[in-house]
Amino acid sequence: MTSMTLRAPRASRSNALHAGAWWLWALGLAAAASRTTNPLLLGMLVGVAGYVVAARRTDAPWARSYGAFVKLGLLVIGIRLVFSTFFGSSIPGSHTLVHLPEVPLPSWAQGVRIGGRVTAEQLVFAAYDGAKLATLLICVGAANALANPARLLKSLPGALYEAGVAVVVAMTFAPNMVADVVRLRTARRLRGRPTGGVRAVLQIGLPVLEGALERSVAVAASMDARGYGRTAPVPPAVRHTTGALTLGGLLGVCAGLYGLLTAGGASYGLPVLAAGLLAALAGLRLGGRRGVRTRYRPDEWGVRAWLVAGSGVAVAALMMWAAAYDPAALHPSVVPLVAPELPVWPAASVLIGLLPAFVAPVPDVAPVPHVSPVMKATAK
Amino acid sequence: MIRFENVSVRYDDAASPAIRGVDLTVPEGELVLLVGPSGVGKSTLLGAVCGLVPHFTGGTLRGRVTVDGRDTRTHKPRELADLVGTVGQDPLAHFVTDTVEDELAYGMESLGLAPAVMRRRVEETLDLLGLAELRDRPIATLSGGQRQRVAIGSVLTPHPKVLVLDEPTSALDPAAAEEVLAVLQRLVHDLGTTVLLAEHRLERVVQYADQVILLPGPGEAPRMGVPADIMADSPVHPPVVALGRLAGWTPLPLSVRDARRRAAALRERLAAGTPARGPASHPAPGTPSGAAPGTGAGQGPGSGARSGPARAAAPHPGGDPLSGADRGPGGRAPGAAGEGRPAGRLGRLLGRRASAAPAGAARGGTRAVATVTGLGVRRDRVEALRRVDLRVSPGETVALMGRNGAGKSTLLSALVGMIEPTSGSVTVGGRTPHRTRPRDMVREVGLVPQEPRDLLYADTVAAECAAADRDAGAEPGACRALVAELLPGIQDGTHPRDLSEGQRLALALAVVLTARPPLLLLDEPTRGLDYAAKARLVALLRRLAGQGHAIVLATHDVELAAELAHRVVILADGEVVADGPTAEVVVSSPAFAPQVAKILAPQHWLTVAQVRAALAGATA
């Protein structure tokens, strides 16, 4: 074995990483983030997620969502700080930064404060807390950018296939509707009307909806003509069993959850929940028999998928263990205010999350040029 | 393979059946072309084959349609999916998934084929249609021709015995259309697939057809026969057939190659008779029946009446107007702009402003309606246009041609100010479009977009017209009068959605013309138009040009460009690669030459009307 074979291959349809693996990895990082408020560790998690995204994302439309999630994260931190500044905080602190004029509130609003003293401690606490939430969001954003949502839906069990198709069609509709809006707005200009304003939106809205409706009818016709919804004959006994299992299973899940959440119900809640889940799954499985569909080149769960998913799970597990072993290191003290330190072992475990950047197949960098074969032939 | 037994279809809210008395058999392994004017039920007939009519569309089907022995009454479309592959007019509305490979597999997945079979067929189809390089591409990033090929491929993978296509090449540039037709040829020849397709652009497809089904009119029974027989008296026919009929060739030639073999004598006659220079600059009113070669449907009574005196004044229609046109595009305008001759109601409606322009142009000769200098447009990293120069004079018609994505629409958008130039300058009527308020800009330039429906918001024609008057600041009734002129007999209460493609285009044109812009832009105006509607459009645009409107058309339709344009500008990858008189640019180009030019090359004849006029002049 040479070093060449150890390098990740170029991504293609056959070695595509299972979308579920990316989600497990990202959720692992998110779970790790939820266990700590240490800004250094959170920063490392964001860095790890960002590095992997930079190394392995494609130029597909969904891959651009990462930036949006990062901005959303920053917004969350900002909002958290603003709230803490104006509505005070329960964190006692001695380092007063500024005194805001306090709004006098009636006695029944006790416990609520608007304005007043702003301490460094409360702001730092708010920032830590916001950073935790922002990191969670960014991890989800990373999964979004790396995993093709359509392929994730394709991994659903057969009985849920219809729901998956609906979502996929809806996802391809959104860009079309945006294009419609742009087109109709420019058309307004051709009539000499302003393109902004409420009236413009209203006048454009109806044609856009009309267009979307027409397109959905056209897609439905196309799907029908291409064999969507062909069913295999299923004996009535199986059909009835399917119905009973699914319905009973869902009821069981509800009852089980209720038991888990009520005081003292945990004893019967867990087994009922498990039984319900099992019944529902069996129902889904039986329901899949009605469909005649087969799957074209489903994503395989191979070694690389195990490694990617495993690295995320490992980060989460190690962080949870660290949280139990040395909680202080993961939650730097705010009162008294001290500079956060980087705990060595948790930091090292976060770095495991970088594994996908080395094992996941590398996407093609340059998009294929927009030239049709005939054009090329004539150019020669 | 496909049998129609006394079939008639009536939609629920329709007064009369969409098709009636259809009784025909399509044999296995043939490429059968379905032709006829708009609105005669071509799509209904195609829909009946795959079962979408009536299972999906509603309505009542009488009689019996069987495909390979399966009755569509008892088989729903999904149960015919393994037998019939259907591609509708808009390939984008056909796609269910997001990448090429998934799209090809979708139909097979629905049918439940084994994974190994699916894999093999996808690879075969990728090769058959030349899509291998595109296999991982998102469908949204494909060009029009590629999309059409993917759509065809996606219905081919289940190995249907019948392929049904509704206008597969209408939206494509000539090269992409050739791509698609080559694929169809291959399917028929190599796989024995039965192909039934409807198409307006007969010049592209008729020579490939084994048989033609003609639907002569709404509710009339169809006729089926070999192409030469049907074309002999079909109301819709390509220019090559019109030329063949004119020259009296039997059997009728259907392809340029057949026609060229017989054309030697005609070429001699024409070469001896008339010097063919800039044929496209025939003034419309001076060329009898020039607008509608063969169909005769395109000419309003007004233009017919006007051609009378013009003929009397110019005994050689091929000669006199030509010498006038040689002075430049403005030179033909005064004659047509109504200085000596009444220009009809449309002329009066538009005349006040438009007639002043060509007169000035004829005197000054240089005042341009629009000037584009060194225009560059960039979107993200894509340079849509680079260093484009263009000058449009009053009364001049310019055709912008080039493959899909060459920058034609971008150039039109820049002219109306929807796009801000990255470099260079655009001046229309002395203003900078993107800095001018839309309200003022509509008086300088009007654009009819690719989808004319985008311009129409109101529920009725009358409301649309009233809104157009307000938008343009015209006196009430101005737009309605234009509509009455362009679309005689349309009711006030009609919903714009219920109009045919051609009618909708005319309505949008009227809305745009209400503001009397001296510059008129049209983006792909002939998409979905049949020959009669196209002929009406040609006559109309000629009249407008005659009144001094400058017209710029972005089009793939080489026949339209040949009929109308004084000048052709060819764009490729955002640059102007050719700009000159139509005959010079077009005759030498394999892709952009109209059929008449190909047949009579190296002579510079472009349209049947010119040939007819020259022959008439020679015999007179």
Interface residues (C-beta under 8 A of the other chain):
Chain A: S12 R13 A60 P61 A150 V165 V168 V169 M171 T172 P175 N176 R183 L184 T186 A187 R188 R189 L190 R191 G192 R193 P194 T195 Q203 L206 P207 R215 A218 V219 A220 A221 S222 M223 D224 A225 R226 G227 Y228 G229 R230 A232 V292 R293 T294 R295 Y296 R297 P367 V368 H370 S372 P373 V374 M375 T378
Chain B: C50 G51 L52 H55 F56 K76 P77 R78 E79 L80 A81 D82 V84 T86 G88 D90 L92 A93 H94 F95 V96 T97 D98 E101 D102 A105 Y106 G107 M108 E109 S110 L111 G112 L113 A114 P115 M118 R119 V122 G130 E133 L134 R135 D136 R137 P138 A140 T141 S143 G145 Q146 S154 V155 P158 A175 A176 E178 E179 R403 G405 S413 V416 G417 M418 P438 R439 D440 M441 V442 G446 L447 P449 E451 R453 D454 L455 Y457 A467 A468 D471 A472 V511 V512 A515
